[in-house]
Amino acid sequence: MRSIAQTLGIATAMVSRVLARAGFSRLAAPDVPTRPNRHERVDCAAGFLDHALAYYGSLGVCIELVLTDSGKVFDSGLFVRLCEQHQIKRLHTRNCRPQVNGKAEPFVQTALREWAQGRTYRDLRQRTARLPRWVHEHN
């Protein structure tokens, strides 16, 4: 709602009220996979990867590399076999380096909110074409 308000030059509360009156008070989130949290089990990490492979595969995206922290779930036999089965290279972030995820995770959330889901696109090609401009504006 914030980006709509900024684009139109009106208050966020006004956008919220107008959307609520139009029946859009609760917009459903797209079925995009979210990462497992650090307390999840091996089957959850492998399930997340499996879901991500199916989702991005349906968009024509081939996953070649997975970058994870050094959590045990990402070194489990199940997760490793799934990566090998799909010929995915596995990399780990360096230990005791929260800066890696500390910068990447907020950027990803901002990109999802403002670029990927914050606008309406005709198709994936239009959304992809918008990315370089969004990154430039974001930076």
N, C-alpha and C positions, 0 to 999 in steps of 0.2 A: 504494500500500500504506500510505503514511503516513496518508492520510485514513481508511482502514479501521481502522487501529490506534488512531487518535485517537477515532474514533466508538465503538469497542468498549472503549477504555481498556486496551489490551494493547500489548505491544512489537511494533514493525514486523517484527523477525526472526521472531516467532511467526506473524504473518500470512503472511509469506513461506513459512515451512515448511508451514503448513496448505495454502496455495494450491498449492505444489509437490506435496504428497502427493495433492492432488485432481486433479492433471494440468493445473493452470493456471500453471505456472511461466513460461510465455512467452505472454503475451496479445498477439494481433495488433493493431496500431494500425489505426484506421479509415483509409479512403482519403481523408483530408482533404488538400487541396493545401498544400504548404509553399512559402514564398516562395523565389525564386531568390536565390543569393548574389551579391555585387557583382562577381564575376569571370565570371559567366555570359554567354553570347552572346545576341544579339538574338532568335534563334529560341527560346531557352530562356525568356526573359521573356514572349514572346508565347504560347508553349506553356503556361506557368504560368497566364497570364490565361485562355486558352482552357479549360484544365482547371478553373479556379476557376468560370468561367461555367457550364460543364456541371454541375459538382458542386452549386453553390448553386442553379442553375436546377432541378435535380432535386428540391430541397427547397422550391421555390416562391419562392426569394429572387431578386429582381431587383437586379442591381448597377447603381447609378446613378453612382457616383463611385469613382475609384481615386486614392489618395494614395501617391506614390512619392518616393524621393529624386531627385536630378537626374542620375542615371546615364544615360549615353548610350543604353543599351538601352531606356529608357522614353521616349525621344524619337525612336526609330527609326521609319521609315516603316511597318514591319510592325506595331509595337505601336500606333502612332497610328491606322492604318487599322482595326485590330481594335477599338479603342475607339470610333471613329466608326461602324463597322458596327453596334455594339451600343448606340449612343447613350450612351456612358459619358463623363462629364466627367473630365478628367485634371487633377490638382493635384500640385504638387511641394512637398516640405518646403523650408524656407528653407535656403540654403547655409550651411555652417559652423555649423549648429545641431544638434549631436548630441543635445541634450536632448530633441528631439522623438521620435526613435526610441529614445533611451536610456531613456525612461520607458515608451513605448508597448509596445515589444517584450517586456520582462519581464512587463508586465501581461497581454498577450495569451497568453503562455506559461502564466502562472498561471491565467488564466481557462480555457484549454483543459484544463489538468491538473486543476484543482479543480472547475470548474463543468460544462464541456461533457462531459468524458470521465471525471470523477472519481466520477460517480454513475450509477445506472441509472434511466432515465426510461421511462415507458410510451410516450410519443410526443413529437414536437417541441413541441407545445403545452405539455406539462408542463415540458419543459426551458426553454422561453422564459419561462414564468411564474416559474420559479425564479431567473432572472437578477437582477431587482431586489433580491431578498433576499440573493443571493450578493454583489452589488456592495456592499450596505450592510455585510454582515459583513466583506468584504475591507477596506473603508475603515476 
